[in-house]
Amino acid sequence: MTNVVKFIQGAALLLVLAIIGGPLLVELIPVYSQHIIRQKIKLFTLQNATPTSLPTGSTPPSFPSPPPPPPPPPPLLPRQRLPMLASLNLQVGHQSASTTATAPLASGPGSLLNLPEADPQKQNRCLKFIHIPKTAGSSVDQLSFHLKLNWGNNDRTLRCANMSVCRQTTPISRACCWPSKTTACSVWHYPPSLDEKLAHSYTNCSTFCVVRDPILRFTSEYFYISKHRRTKGNLCDPAKFEEYVNETMQRLWDDPFIDDCHHVPQAYYLTSLDGHRLCDHIVRYEHLQTELTQLLKLYHNLSEKATRLGLVNRHRACKSLPMSEELQQRLRDFFHVDYELGLGS
């Protein structure tokens, strides 16, 4: 009895499907059959076509050649994108031959600060700060604000050729130099060697700047930008750092002024393109507090307590960030003008 019921239910289901789907199948079957017939005719024609079947005077159809392979990507080193300073022999911490000889004031091995001799005319001059990005410049700027010296981002006397207000990297309006229509750098970050008007803004005072090892400066930017991008994952992973290097080098090839000029080699802040010195006093990052205190005592007679630096843009770094020799060499090649000036550790 059960089998009979199942049979009747199945037959009823088939009857319902036939009533509902029958008209649709009747319409689709002829269309599909015609499509299959057309495809078979076309295939038969192509298989049996010969040159004699072409009309007289016509040529066989030609298919477009495959596109050529894409050109190799440009080299990662933007050697042609910024003027190079390959002919300079200037050593950090030593005045050029055309300037007054100096004696080092800071003591200790490897000190790079050389101050002028006790010249009243020189000591009465003002002091300005050439802010090289990622060399503790923000900490120096903050100190100058508290001391009412107005250096770096507090200096309202700085001017460049293509200067206007921008908000490209921060929501705060600030004065910027525009090396291109799409890229801007804060006026205090822009290298004076690439803008005559900006270089002139520093000429009425003695100048000082802070320098550091180029690779350590680059890794500092890596941690800084990763913090602001809220990059996830282990920043101390060598593979993640290499990925950042590859991405940044490619971006620098397209535009060497990206990220508010944070990657411009330090050499462009120290000397003009024809080799004249722009920074009178060069302070080394590793001895920043000691050498800055000595400099401010000489020019402004400030005490050690008054010149104590605060920490700005501090970020958590790795105890060690291993990188291959090949990767280190790529960075040395990119910053080769800095190494030629003796900025490497």
N, C-alpha and C positions, 0 to 999 in steps of 0.2 A: 504493500500500500504506500509506503514511504517513497519508493522509487517512482511510482505513478505520479505522486504529488510533485516531486522534483522535475519529472519530465514535463508536466503541464506548466509549471512555473517557467522553465527554460523556454518552452515554445511560446509562452505569452511574452517573455522578454524579447525574443527574436522578432515577434510580430510588431511589438512597439517600435523597436529600432528600425524595422523595415518601413513602417509608416512615417517615422520622423525623418530618417536619413535617406530614404529612397530617392526623393526628388533631387536632393543635393548630389547624390552619386550619379544620377542620370545626367546632370549638367556637367560634372567634373570629368567624367570618363572621356567624352569626345574631345574636350579641350586638351587633356593630357595626351591622348592618342595623337592628335594633330601635332603637338609639340615634339613627340618622339619621332614622328614621320619626318618632320622638317630637319631635325638633327641628323637623322640617318642619311637623308638626301645630301645635306651639306657635307657630311663626312665622306660619302661616296664620291662626290665631285672633287674634293680636295685630293683624295687618294688616286684618282684616275686622270687628274689634270696633266696635260703635257704642253710644252711650248707651242705646238701646232694648233692647240685649241684656243690660243690667244688671238684677239683681233689683229689684223695686219697693221704694222706700224706701231703697235703698242709695246710697252716694256713690262717685264714681270714686276709685280709689286715688290718694293724694297722696304724692309723693316728698319726702323731707326737703330743705330749702333748703341750698344750699352753705354751709359755715361762713364766718363773716365773716373778712376778712383779719386777720392778727395785728397787734396795735397796734405802733406804731413803737417801736424800742428807746429806753430812757430816755437822757436826755442824758449825755454822758460826764463831765460835771463834777458831782461829788457835793456840790453847794452846800447841799443840805438834809440831808446825812448827818452833817456836823460843824457845831457852832455857829460862826457866822462872826464875825469881828472887824472888820467893815467900818467901825465908827465910831472906830477908834483912830487917833491922829495921832502916836503915839510914833515917834521917829526913832532908828534904831540908833546907839549911841554917845553918846547924850545922856540924862541922867537926866530923869525926869518932873519936873514943877514941884513936886510934893510932897516930893521928896527933896533931900538936900543937894547943893548945886552942886559940880561937880567940874571938874578941869582935866585935859586929856589928857596922859598921860605918854608914850605911844609917839609917836615922831616919824615924819615921812614923810608923803607925800600920801595922803589917804584913810584914815588910821588910824582905827579904830573903837573902840579900847580907851580907856575913861575910868575912871581909878582915883579912889577917894575921897581927900580931903585927909588929911594926916598927923594922924589922930585916934587916940590911943592905945587908946581903947575899941574902935574899929573894927578896928585892927590886931591886937588880941589875940584877936579872934574867929576861929573856924575857917573854913575854906574848903571848899565842896562843889562838885562838878561836876555840872551838868545835862547829861546825855549826849543830844545830838540825833543820831539815826542818820545815817550817811553824811556826817559832818563831821569825820573823823579821831578820832572818839570812842574807838575801840579803842586807838589809839596813846596817847591821853591816859590811858586806864585802865591800860595797861601801865606807863607811866611812874609813875603813882601807886602801883602795886603795888611797884615797886622802891624808891620813896621812903617806903613804908609810910604813905601818905596815904589809901589805900583809897577811891578814887572809883569811880563808875559800877558796873561789874560786880563790883567788890570791896567795895562799900558794903553792909554787912549791916544798916544801920539803916533802909533804905528800906522803906516799907510802903504798901500800897494797899488799897482796900476789898475787892475780890474777888481775894484773893491766894492762890495755891497753887502747888505744884510742877508744872512741865510740861516736856515734851520735844518741843514741837511743831515747832521749826525746827532744833534740833540734838539729837544723841543725848545731850548732857550735861544732867542735871537742873538746873533753875534756878528761881528764884522768878519768877512771872509774874502779871500783872494780866489779868483776863478781861473785856474790854468786852462780850463776848457768850458764849453757851454753847459756841460752836465756835471762837472766835478768842482767842488769847492773845498778849501781848507781854511781853518781859522787863521786869521792874519798872523797871530803869534806862533802858529805851527808852520807857516810857509817858509821855505828856505830863502834867505835873503840873497843868495848867489843867483837866483833865478828871477829876481825882480829888482831892478835898479832903484825904483822909488822906495821899496821896503828897505833895501840896504842903506839908503840915505837916512832912513829913520833912526838908524843906530849910530850914525857917524858923530853925533854931537856928544857922545859919552864913551867912556871905556866900556868894554863889553866882556861878559863871561858866559860860559856855557858848561854843561855837564855832559860827559861822554861815557860810554860803557861798551863792553864787548859786544860786537854786532849780533852774534848768535844769541847771547843772553837777552839782548834787547828784543830780538824777534820772538823768543819764547815768552818774554814778558807780555808782548802783545797778544800772543796765543791765549794765555790765561785771562788776560783782560777782556778780549773780545768774546771768549767762550763764556765768561761770567755774564756779560751783557746780553749775549744771545740765549742764555740759559741752556747751554749745550748739555745734553744728557750723556751719561756714561762716564767711564773712568778717563779723566783728562791726562792721567799719567801713563796711559797706554801708548806705547811708541807707534802703533799702527794708526791710532787716532791723530796723533801729532803729524805723522807723515801725510795723512789725508788732508790735514789743514795746510801743510806746506804746498802740496800739489795744487790745491784749490787756490791758495793765495798767490802763488807764482803765476798761475794762468791769468788771474785777475790783474796782477801787476803788469803783465805783458800788454793787456788791453788799456790799462790806465795806471801809471805809476804813482798817482796821487790819491789813491783810494784810502778809505778809513781815516780821513782827516790828516793825510800826509804822515801817518804813523810808520810807513815803511820807507820813506825817502832816506837814502844813506846819509849818515852824519856829516860826511865830507862837504855836502852842499850848504851846511850851516857854518862850517869852520873857515872856508876859503871861498873866494870868488872864482869864477870859471877860468880866469887868467892867472890864478895862483896867489892873489893877494889875500892876506889874512883878514878875516872878518871878526873872529873871536879873540880878544886880547888875552883873556885868562881862561885856561882850560882846566876844569875841575873833573877829577875822575870819580865816577859813581861810587866805587868801593871806598873812597875816602871823602865822601861828600860832606859830612858834618864837620870834620876837622878843617878841610880846606875852605869851605864856605865861611866858617867862623873867622878864619884868618883874613879872608877877603873883606868881609864886612867890618872887621876891626880896622883894617887899613883905610877903607874908604869912608866909613861912617862912625868909627870909634865905638862900635857896639860890643857889649860884653858877650861872653859865651852863652850865658843864660838867655839873653835876648834873642840869640840866633838859633835857638833850639828848634829843629824841624819837627813838624807833625807828619803823620802818615796819611797820604791821600791816595785813592785808587789802589789800596792794598788788596791783594788777592791771594788766595791760598795756592801755593805752588807745590811742586813735587820735591821730595828730597833728592830725587834724581830722575832725569828724563833721558833714558838711553836713546841714542840715535846712531844709525849706521854711519860709517865713514863716508859712504857715498852721499848720504843726505847732508852731512856736515860740509862736504865739499861743494855741494850745490849752493848752500847758504853762503859759504865763503866766496864762491864765484859771484853770487848776486851782489854781495857787499864788498866787492874787491877794492873799490876806491877807499873804503874805510880801512881795510887792512893795509893798503899802501901808505896810509897816514900813520900806521902803527897803533890802531885802536883795538886790535885783538889782544886777548889776555894771554 
